[in-house]
Amino acid sequence: MPHLVAPSILAADFTRLREAFDMVNRSEADWFHLDVMDGRFVPNITFGMFIVRAMKKMAEKPLDVHLMIVEPEKYIQQFRDAGADVITVHYEACPHLHRVVQMIRESGAKAGVAINPHTPVHLLEDILEDLDLVCVMSVNPGFGGQKFIYNSLLKIKALREMIIRQNTNTLIEVDGGVGLQNAEKILQAGANVLVAGSSVFRSENPAETIAQLKQIGQDKGIAV
């Protein structure tokens, strides 16, 4: 299947948010990626379910909501009600991860789990079959515009091998420092979903950058 591109709205100009959403709606992007940060799990604060609800009204494509927050289990249904189509929580924030994943699935959203750069992928082995998506953080979460951590490629490969071994349909999403300069290597390692923020919204032609990200690997037959 062709890989997906999910522009990260965190990198957009929030004074021109309608224009950003209209651009992504018209583009070849597949999802909107929304980073929710609480200032506790990560050292930054962004927005909550009320803003997600407003964004849902502007979006014509699914909302991929990444909860970088402590105690995400308290807010799963609220984010689903606000319009989240995919809800991703952090392994590091969930001592009872299986329970939280089941809550996401019961809400009707697709269930994702994110892992920080220091977290090994084998820790997801017992939960993998319950996941629609694993988000490999290729920067330390909390701020946009960081450089890609290239050791993430080894983690993506290991995760792809685990998915094949367990025969699941779990998507591998890569978030952080993703752009035209490394997207092909990321896809070759086994990723399915590219989250791109600064590389899209700080480019001269964001829609064209999205189109280029979608095209990467198509002529070489990269299987994801």
C-alpha positions, 0 to 999 in steps of 0.5 A: 500500500502507498505510504501516508503523509500526515502534516503536523499542524504544530508547525503551522502559523496559528494566526492563519490556521484556516489557510493551513487546513485548506491547504492540507485539505486540497493537498495529497496529504492523508491525515492531519497530525495534532500534537497535544502537550500538557507541560508535564509529560513534555516541557511544552503546552499546545492545545486541548480537546476544545481546539481539536473540536474546532480543527475537526470543523475545518478538516476534511481528512482524518485527525491523527491525535498524538497525546503527549500527556500524563494520565491520558486515560482520563481524556480518551473519550473527550478527544474522541468526541472532539473528533479524533480518528486516531488516538496515540498515547505514550508507552512511557505515560501508561503503566496500564497500557493494555487498559488504555489501548482498549479504552481507545478501541472501545471509543471507536478510534484507531489505537496508537502507541508512541515510544520515545527515542530511548525506549526499545521497540521490544517492549511493545511485543505483548501489545502489538496485536492490539495496535493500529499504529506505533509512532516511533519518535525520532526526536525527543518529544515536546518541540518541533524543528529538531534534527532526526535521530538516525538510530531511529532507522534501526528501531523502525527495522526492528519493529517492522520485523516484529510486525511481520513475525506477529502477522499484524497490520500495524502501521509504523508512523515516524514523527520528528525531523522528517523531510525530503532529505530522509523520507526515503531511508525512513520508508525503506526501513519499514515505515508507513506514515510520515509525520512532517511539520517544519519541512512542510509548513516552512517550505516555499510551497507546502502543498508541493512538498507534501506531493513530493513526500507522497511520491518518494519511493513510488517509482522504486516500488518501496513496499510498506 
